[in-house]
Amino acid sequence: MKKTLLLLSFACFLLVGNQLSFAQSQLEQEKTVVKSADDSAKKNALKVINLLEREAKLDAKQKTKVYDIFVGVNKKMKGIEAIEDATERKAKEAKIQNYINQKLQMVLTEKQYALYSKKMTAE
């Protein structure tokens, strides 16, 4: 009887330990997904900043504002990516892109914005 109880309790501990480790790995995967989504917004902002910095000489204030524009729009972009209807998604993406362009026009000079537009349409 004691051996059976010991064996049963050992099996329960193995099962609970396995469940805990699985839950922790799930949590780590979710953290990675959220972190990579944040990284994509940063990457988009840094891509534009690097493009303009090399060719159009951005100052520090402009860099900060461009970065803030892209990071601010990131949450809306995540919501748009979840839309299943392709036509609605395209319409919302176009609306967000127009918003980004309007904000960039306020931050950048005409020459810088023209360079940005030219490079973005080329991609």
C-alpha positions as CSV (number, residue, x, y, z in Angstrom):
1,M,0.0,0.0,0.0
2,K,2.8,2.4,0.9
3,K,4.6,1.7,-2.3
4,T,1.5,2.3,-4.4
5,L,0.8,5.6,-2.6
6,L,4.4,6.7,-3.0
7,L,4.3,5.8,-6.7
8,L,1.0,7.7,-7.2
9,S,2.3,10.8,-5.4
10,F,5.5,10.6,-7.5
11,A,3.4,10.5,-10.7
12,C,1.3,13.5,-9.5
13,F,4.5,15.5,-8.9
14,L,5.8,14.7,-12.4
15,L,2.5,15.7,-13.9
16,V,2.3,19.0,-12.0
17,G,6.0,19.8,-12.8
18,N,5.4,19.1,-16.5
19,Q,2.4,21.4,-16.5
20,L,4.3,24.2,-14.7
21,S,7.2,24.1,-17.2
22,F,4.8,24.1,-20.1
23,A,2.9,27.1,-18.8
24,Q,6.2,29.0,-18.3
25,S,7.4,28.2,-21.8
26,Q,4.0,29.5,-23.2
27,L,4.5,32.7,-21.2
28,E,8.0,33.2,-22.6
29,Q,6.7,32.7,-26.2
30,E,4.0,35.3,-25.6
31,K,6.6,37.7,-24.3
32,T,8.7,37.1,-27.4
33,V,5.8,37.8,-29.7
34,V,5.0,41.1,-28.0
35,K,8.6,42.1,-27.9
36,S,9.1,41.3,-31.6
37,A,6.0,43.4,-32.5
38,D,7.4,46.3,-30.6
39,D,10.7,45.7,-32.4
40,S,9.0,45.9,-35.8
41,A,7.7,49.4,-35.0
42,K,11.2,50.5,-33.9
43,K,12.7,48.9,-37.0
44,N,10.3,50.8,-39.3
45,A,11.1,54.1,-37.5
46,L,14.8,53.5,-37.6
47,K,14.7,52.5,-41.2
48,V,13.1,55.8,-42.1
49,I,15.4,57.7,-39.8
50,N,18.5,56.0,-41.3
51,L,17.3,56.6,-44.8
52,L,16.8,60.3,-44.2
53,E,19.8,60.8,-42.0
54,R,22.2,59.6,-44.6
55,E,20.8,61.7,-47.5
56,A,18.8,64.5,-46.0
57,K,20.6,65.3,-42.7
58,L,18.0,65.0,-40.0
59,D,18.6,66.8,-36.7
60,A,18.0,65.2,-33.3
61,K,14.6,66.8,-32.8
62,Q,13.3,65.5,-36.2
63,K,14.7,62.0,-35.4
64,T,12.7,62.0,-32.1
65,K,9.5,63.1,-33.8
66,V,9.8,60.6,-36.6
67,Y,10.4,57.8,-34.1
68,D,7.4,58.9,-32.0
69,I,5.1,58.9,-35.1
70,F,6.0,55.3,-36.0
71,V,5.8,54.0,-32.5
72,G,2.5,55.8,-31.9
73,V,0.9,54.2,-35.0
74,N,2.2,50.7,-34.2
75,K,-0.8,49.8,-32.0
76,K,-3.2,50.8,-34.7
77,M,-1.3,48.7,-37.3
78,K,-1.6,45.7,-35.1
79,G,-5.3,46.1,-35.0
80,I,-5.4,46.5,-38.8
81,E,-3.4,43.3,-39.3
82,A,-6.1,41.4,-37.3
83,I,-8.9,42.4,-39.8
84,E,-9.8,39.5,-42.0
85,D,-11.6,41.3,-44.8
86,A,-8.9,42.2,-47.3
87,T,-10.6,45.3,-48.8
88,E,-11.3,46.7,-45.4
89,R,-7.7,46.0,-44.3
90,K,-6.3,47.7,-47.4
91,A,-8.5,50.8,-46.8
92,K,-7.4,51.1,-43.2
93,E,-3.8,50.6,-44.1
94,A,-4.1,53.4,-46.7
95,K,-5.7,55.6,-44.1
96,I,-2.9,55.0,-41.6
97,Q,-0.3,55.6,-44.3
98,N,-2.0,59.0,-45.1
99,Y,-1.9,59.8,-41.4
100,I,1.8,59.0,-41.3
101,N,2.5,61.0,-44.4
102,Q,0.7,64.0,-42.9
103,K,2.6,63.8,-39.7
104,L,5.9,63.5,-41.5
105,Q,5.1,66.5,-43.7
106,M,4.8,68.5,-40.5
107,V,8.1,67.3,-39.2
108,L,10.3,67.1,-42.3
109,T,11.3,69.8,-44.7
110,E,10.0,69.7,-48.2
111,K,13.3,68.3,-49.5
112,Q,13.4,65.6,-46.8
113,Y,9.8,64.6,-47.4
114,A,10.3,64.5,-51.2
115,L,13.2,62.1,-50.6
116,Y,11.1,60.0,-48.2
117,S,8.3,59.8,-50.7
118,K,10.6,58.9,-53.5
119,K,12.3,56.1,-51.5
120,M,9.1,54.7,-50.1
121,T,7.4,54.4,-53.6
122,A,10.6,52.7,-54.9
123,E,10.3,49.9,-52.4
